[in-house]
Amino acid sequence: MAPFCPPRSTRIIGCVPRRNNTRRSEEPRPLSGALAAQRVESASDGDWYVRNVTGSQAGKVYRCPGCDHEIRPGVAHVVAWSADDRTGVEDRRHWHRACWDARGRRGPTARRW
């Protein structure tokens, strides 16, 4: 524990000022950033839960099911899963934003996960 510090005018070098240790609320804080912006998108292939992932939040390599290329760490992208599916975590897929937006235009040759 740091010693008591005298007033600023007579402060001693190496003395650490007291901190107010206020109690923080035990209530969980909401997610911040882009992950908090989950939305439902409707398209011809059904309803989808979609979340934006910022580049700073992307820390792993993923494979985009739209183009079959890698999504490298640090690249902003979207995560999508079927709104009909209740399991969610196993069926989430990471897409490049452009691939997600173009999935309806790719036709029957598009790779389905």
Residue frames as a rotation matrix with the C-alpha (Angstrom) as fourth column:
MET 1
0.577 0.817 0.000 0.00
0.817 -0.577 0.000 0.00
0.000 0.000 -1.000 0.00
ALA 2
-0.139 -0.621 0.771 1.32
0.575 -0.685 -0.448 3.43
0.807 0.381 0.452 -0.91
PRO 3
-0.611 -0.126 -0.782 2.00
0.760 -0.369 -0.534 5.92
-0.221 -0.921 0.321 1.85
PHE 4
0.531 0.810 -0.248 -0.34
0.742 -0.586 -0.326 8.85
-0.409 -0.011 -0.912 2.39
CYS 5
-0.308 -0.605 0.734 0.57
0.874 -0.484 -0.032 11.74
0.375 0.632 0.678 0.11
PRO 6
-0.402 0.135 -0.906 0.63
0.527 -0.774 -0.349 15.27
-0.748 -0.618 0.240 1.46
PRO 7
0.657 0.686 -0.313 -1.13
0.179 -0.545 -0.819 18.07
-0.733 0.482 -0.480 -0.44
ARG 8
0.771 -0.267 0.578 0.14
0.625 0.150 -0.766 18.86
0.118 0.952 0.282 -3.92
SER 9
0.806 -0.461 0.373 2.24
-0.374 -0.883 -0.284 21.85
0.460 0.090 -0.883 -2.84
THR 10
0.119 -0.790 0.601 4.45
-0.964 0.055 0.262 19.66
-0.240 -0.611 -0.755 -0.64
ARG 11
0.932 0.340 -0.127 4.27
-0.362 0.886 -0.290 16.41
0.014 0.317 0.948 -2.63
ILE 12
0.085 -0.896 0.435 7.08
-0.563 0.317 0.763 13.95
-0.822 -0.310 -0.477 -2.08
ILE 13
-0.109 -0.201 -0.973 8.63
-0.965 0.255 0.056 12.24
0.237 0.946 -0.222 -5.10
GLY 14
-0.836 -0.206 -0.508 7.52
-0.200 0.977 -0.067 8.60
0.511 0.045 -0.859 -5.36
CYS 15
-0.751 0.640 0.159 4.33
-0.130 0.093 -0.987 9.13
-0.647 -0.763 0.014 -3.43
VAL 16
-0.840 0.524 0.139 1.23
0.356 0.340 0.870 7.63
0.409 0.781 -0.472 -5.05
PRO 17
-0.684 0.638 0.353 -2.05
-0.718 -0.673 -0.176 9.54
0.125 -0.374 0.919 -4.57
ARG 18
-0.637 0.541 0.549 -5.06
-0.050 0.681 -0.731 7.72
-0.769 -0.493 -0.407 -3.16
ARG 19
-0.880 0.454 -0.143 -7.63
-0.111 0.097 0.989 6.31
0.463 0.886 -0.035 -5.49
ASN 20
-0.268 0.881 0.391 -11.33
-0.892 -0.073 -0.447 6.34
-0.365 -0.468 0.805 -4.95
ASN 21
-0.996 -0.061 -0.062 -12.31
-0.078 0.942 0.325 2.70
0.039 0.329 -0.944 -5.08
THR 22
-0.271 0.963 -0.003 -15.91
-0.901 -0.255 -0.350 3.05
-0.338 -0.092 0.937 -6.05
ARG 23
-0.423 0.210 0.882 -17.89
0.100 0.978 -0.185 -0.11
-0.901 0.010 -0.434 -6.51
ARG 24
-0.832 0.159 -0.531 -18.81
-0.553 -0.182 0.813 -0.88
0.033 0.970 0.239 -10.04
SER 25
0.170 0.982 0.084 -22.24
-0.954 0.186 -0.237 -2.10
-0.248 -0.040 0.968 -10.92
GLU 26
-0.514 -0.291 0.807 -22.55
-0.236 0.952 0.194 -5.89
-0.825 -0.091 -0.558 -10.98
GLU 27
0.607 0.787 0.113 -24.91
-0.029 0.164 -0.986 -5.57
-0.794 0.595 0.122 -13.93
PRO 28
-0.144 -0.709 0.690 -23.22
0.766 0.362 0.532 -6.73
-0.627 0.605 0.491 -17.15
ARG 29
-0.231 -0.021 -0.973 -22.43
-0.361 -0.926 0.105 -3.99
-0.903 0.376 0.206 -19.60
PRO 30
0.832 0.532 0.159 -23.80
-0.030 0.329 -0.944 -4.23
-0.555 0.780 0.290 -23.13
LEU 31
0.145 -0.776 0.614 -21.41
0.890 0.374 0.262 -5.17
-0.432 0.508 0.745 -25.90
SER 32
0.326 -0.102 -0.940 -19.66
-0.192 -0.981 0.040 -2.22
-0.926 0.167 -0.339 -27.42
GLY 33
-0.645 -0.671 -0.366 -18.61
-0.432 -0.075 0.899 -1.64
-0.631 0.738 -0.241 -30.97
ALA 34
-0.455 0.420 -0.785 -19.85
-0.859 0.027 0.512 -3.35
0.236 0.907 0.348 -34.07
LEU 35
-0.896 0.115 -0.429 -20.61
0.137 0.990 -0.020 -6.71
0.422 -0.077 -0.903 -32.46
ALA 36
-0.713 0.670 -0.206 -23.47
0.162 -0.129 -0.978 -5.09
-0.683 -0.731 -0.016 -30.60
ALA 37
-0.305 0.588 -0.749 -25.14
-0.809 -0.575 -0.122 -4.21
-0.502 0.569 0.651 -33.91
GLN 38
-0.879 0.117 0.463 -26.79
0.261 0.930 0.260 -7.54
-0.400 0.349 -0.847 -34.65
ARG 39
-0.336 0.790 -0.513 -29.63
-0.810 -0.520 -0.270 -7.32
-0.481 0.325 0.814 -37.12
VAL 40
-0.107 0.388 0.915 -31.96
0.340 0.879 -0.333 -9.57
-0.934 0.276 -0.226 -39.08
GLU 41
-0.559 -0.079 -0.826 -31.77
-0.703 -0.483 0.522 -9.46
-0.441 0.872 0.214 -42.87
SER 42
0.269 0.711 0.650 -34.43
0.003 0.674 -0.739 -11.02
-0.963 0.201 0.179 -45.07
ALA 43
-0.484 -0.419 -0.768 -33.60
-0.792 -0.162 0.588 -12.35
-0.371 0.893 -0.254 -48.52
SER 44
0.274 0.612 -0.742 -34.78
-0.873 0.482 0.075 -14.96
0.403 0.627 0.667 -50.99
ASP 45
-0.234 -0.445 -0.864 -32.72
-0.048 0.893 -0.447 -17.57
0.971 -0.063 -0.231 -49.11
GLY 46
0.271 0.473 -0.839 -34.44
0.795 0.381 0.472 -16.83
0.543 -0.795 -0.272 -45.79
ASP 47
0.879 0.021 0.476 -33.91
-0.241 -0.842 0.483 -14.65
0.411 -0.539 -0.735 -42.73
TRP 48
0.198 -0.911 -0.363 -30.39
0.650 0.399 -0.647 -14.21
0.734 -0.108 0.671 -41.39
TYR 49
0.891 -0.173 -0.421 -28.84
0.263 -0.560 0.786 -12.80
-0.371 -0.811 -0.453 -38.23
VAL 50
0.425 -0.754 0.502 -25.95
0.622 -0.160 -0.767 -10.61
0.658 0.638 0.400 -39.31
ARG 51
0.787 -0.296 -0.542 -23.21
0.329 -0.542 0.773 -8.92
-0.522 -0.787 -0.329 -37.27
ASN 52
0.760 -0.627 0.171 -20.49
-0.187 -0.463 -0.867 -6.60
0.623 0.627 -0.469 -38.49
VAL 53
0.658 -0.681 -0.321 -16.96
0.668 0.331 0.667 -7.40
-0.347 -0.653 0.673 -37.33
THR 54
0.894 -0.395 -0.211 -14.48
-0.434 -0.880 -0.193 -4.53
-0.109 0.264 -0.958 -37.40
GLY 55
0.479 -0.796 -0.369 -10.89
-0.161 0.334 -0.929 -5.05
0.863 0.504 0.032 -38.42
SER 56
-0.376 -0.653 0.658 -9.68
-0.768 -0.177 -0.615 -4.61
0.518 -0.737 -0.435 -34.85
GLN 57
0.210 0.532 0.820 -12.07
-0.868 0.487 -0.094 -7.34
-0.450 -0.692 0.564 -33.68
ALA 58
0.928 0.124 -0.352 -11.01
-0.313 0.772 -0.553 -9.84
0.203 0.624 0.755 -36.36
GLY 59
0.259 -0.871 0.418 -8.19
-0.896 -0.055 0.441 -11.87
-0.361 -0.488 -0.795 -34.86
LYS 60
-0.110 -0.251 0.962 -8.37
-0.011 0.968 0.252 -15.19
-0.994 0.017 -0.109 -36.71
VAL 61
-0.845 -0.126 -0.519 -8.28
-0.521 -0.023 0.853 -16.48
-0.119 0.992 -0.046 -40.26
TYR 62
-0.028 0.891 0.452 -11.69
-0.156 0.443 -0.883 -17.49
-0.987 -0.095 0.127 -41.64
ARG 63
-0.917 -0.165 0.362 -12.74
0.309 0.277 0.910 -18.90
-0.251 0.946 -0.203 -45.01
CYS 64
-0.467 0.762 -0.448 -15.49
-0.684 -0.633 -0.363 -16.96
-0.560 0.137 0.817 -46.80
PRO 65
-0.291 0.410 0.865 -18.17
0.368 0.882 -0.294 -19.34
-0.883 0.233 -0.408 -48.13
GLY 66
0.694 0.606 -0.389 -18.99
-0.077 -0.475 -0.877 -16.88
-0.716 0.638 -0.283 -50.92
CYS 67
0.681 -0.507 -0.528 -15.61
-0.711 -0.288 -0.642 -16.75
0.174 0.812 -0.556 -52.66
ASP 68
0.933 -0.296 -0.204 -13.74
0.335 0.921 0.198 -19.53
0.129 -0.253 0.959 -50.84
HIS 69
0.041 -0.929 0.367 -10.86
0.169 -0.355 -0.919 -17.15
0.985 0.100 0.142 -50.04
GLU 70
-0.254 -0.234 -0.939 -9.40
0.939 0.174 -0.297 -16.43
0.233 -0.957 0.175 -46.64
ILE 71
0.728 0.324 0.604 -10.49
0.068 -0.911 0.406 -13.53
0.682 -0.254 -0.686 -44.46
ARG 72
-0.197 -0.945 -0.262 -7.22
0.526 0.123 -0.841 -12.50
0.827 -0.303 0.473 -42.84
PRO 73
0.091 0.158 -0.983 -6.90
0.972 -0.228 0.054 -11.08
-0.216 -0.961 -0.174 -39.31
GLY 74
-0.586 -0.296 -0.755 -7.56
0.316 -0.941 0.123 -7.35
-0.746 -0.166 0.644 -39.26
VAL 75
-0.946 0.305 0.110 -10.01
0.027 -0.264 0.964 -7.42
0.323 0.915 0.241 -42.18
ALA 76
-0.561 0.819 0.122 -13.53
-0.608 -0.308 -0.732 -6.13
-0.561 -0.485 0.671 -41.50
HIS 77
-0.865 0.326 -0.381 -16.25
-0.090 0.645 0.758 -8.62
0.493 0.690 -0.529 -42.45
VAL 78
-0.043 0.898 0.437 -19.69
-0.960 -0.159 0.231 -9.92
0.277 -0.410 0.869 -41.43
VAL 79
-0.985 -0.070 0.158 -20.80
-0.122 0.929 -0.350 -12.96
-0.122 -0.364 -0.923 -39.48
ALA 80
-0.239 0.945 -0.224 -24.12
-0.945 -0.173 0.277 -14.50
0.223 0.278 0.934 -40.55
TRP 81
-0.994 0.068 0.090 -26.26
0.048 0.977 -0.210 -17.45
-0.102 -0.204 -0.974 -39.50
SER 82
-0.546 0.838 0.014 -29.77
0.240 0.140 0.961 -18.56
0.803 0.527 -0.277 -40.26
ALA 83
-0.585 0.427 0.690 -32.51
-0.771 -0.557 -0.308 -17.02
0.253 -0.712 0.655 -38.14
ASP 84
0.490 0.790 -0.369 -34.34
-0.653 0.613 0.445 -20.36
0.578 0.023 0.816 -38.36
ASP 85
0.113 -0.556 -0.824 -31.46
0.313 0.807 -0.502 -22.20
0.943 -0.201 0.265 -36.73
ARG 86
0.899 0.307 0.314 -31.49
-0.194 -0.363 0.911 -22.18
0.394 -0.880 -0.267 -32.93
THR 87
0.632 -0.719 -0.289 -27.99
0.769 0.536 0.350 -23.61
-0.096 -0.444 0.891 -32.45
GLY 88
0.993 -0.090 -0.080 -26.33
-0.098 -0.989 -0.109 -20.51
-0.069 0.116 -0.991 -33.90
VAL 89
0.418 -0.908 -0.009 -22.69
-0.599 -0.284 0.749 -20.95
-0.683 -0.308 -0.663 -32.90
GLU 90
-0.146 -0.509 0.849 -21.95
0.275 0.803 0.529 -24.02
-0.950 0.310 0.023 -35.04
ASP 91
0.217 0.356 0.909 -23.60
0.944 0.162 -0.289 -22.56
-0.250 0.920 -0.301 -38.13
ARG 92
0.707 -0.053 -0.705 -22.13
-0.051 -0.998 0.024 -19.06
-0.705 0.018 -0.709 -38.05
ARG 93
0.321 -0.613 0.722 -20.15
0.943 0.280 -0.181 -18.17
-0.091 0.739 0.667 -41.15
HIS 94
0.084 -0.429 -0.900 -17.74
0.174 -0.883 0.437 -15.30
-0.981 -0.193 0.001 -41.71
TRP 95
0.465 0.203 0.862 -18.18
0.875 0.045 -0.483 -13.53
-0.137 0.978 -0.157 -45.05
HIS 96
-0.847 -0.530 0.037 -16.45
0.516 -0.805 0.291 -10.69
-0.124 0.266 0.956 -46.84
ARG 97
-0.336 0.754 -0.565 -18.94
-0.047 -0.613 -0.789 -7.82
-0.941 -0.239 0.242 -46.91
ALA 98
-0.384 0.162 -0.909 -19.02
-0.890 -0.328 0.318 -7.80
-0.247 0.931 0.270 -50.73
CYS 99
-0.906 0.036 -0.421 -19.55
-0.125 0.929 0.350 -11.57
0.404 0.370 -0.837 -50.91
TRP 100
-0.687 0.700 -0.197 -22.41
0.508 0.268 -0.819 -11.37
-0.520 -0.662 -0.539 -48.41
ASP 101
-0.207 0.614 -0.762 -24.06
-0.396 -0.765 -0.509 -8.57
-0.895 0.196 0.402 -50.39
ALA 102
-0.335 -0.009 -0.942 -23.63
-0.942 0.005 0.335 -10.47
0.002 1.000 -0.010 -53.70
ARG 103
-0.833 -0.082 0.547 -24.76
-0.202 0.966 -0.162 -13.91
-0.515 -0.246 -0.821 -52.51
GLY 104
0.131 0.974 0.184 -28.19
0.034 0.181 -0.983 -13.50
-0.991 0.135 -0.010 -54.15
ARG 105
0.585 0.042 -0.810 -26.61
-0.730 -0.409 -0.548 -12.69
-0.354 0.911 -0.209 -57.54
ARG 106
-0.443 -0.890 0.104 -24.29
-0.767 0.437 0.469 -15.68
-0.464 0.128 -0.877 -57.65
GLY 107
0.148 0.593 -0.792 -26.96
-0.888 0.432 0.157 -18.13
0.435 0.680 0.590 -58.82
PRO 108
0.926 0.372 0.066 -27.10
-0.366 0.837 0.406 -21.88
0.096 -0.400 0.911 -58.25
THR 109
0.447 -0.826 -0.344 -23.32
0.296 0.500 -0.814 -22.30
0.844 0.262 0.468 -58.60
ALA 110
0.105 -0.395 0.913 -22.68
-0.757 -0.627 -0.184 -20.48
0.645 -0.671 -0.365 -55.33
ARG 111
-0.585 -0.419 -0.695 -21.11
0.113 0.806 -0.581 -22.68
0.803 -0.418 -0.424 -52.69
ARG 112
0.472 0.774 0.423 -23.58
-0.479 -0.178 0.860 -23.51
0.740 -0.608 0.286 -49.94
TRP 113
-0.580 -0.719 0.384 -22.13
-0.720 0.232 -0.654 -24.32
0.381 -0.656 -0.652 -46.57
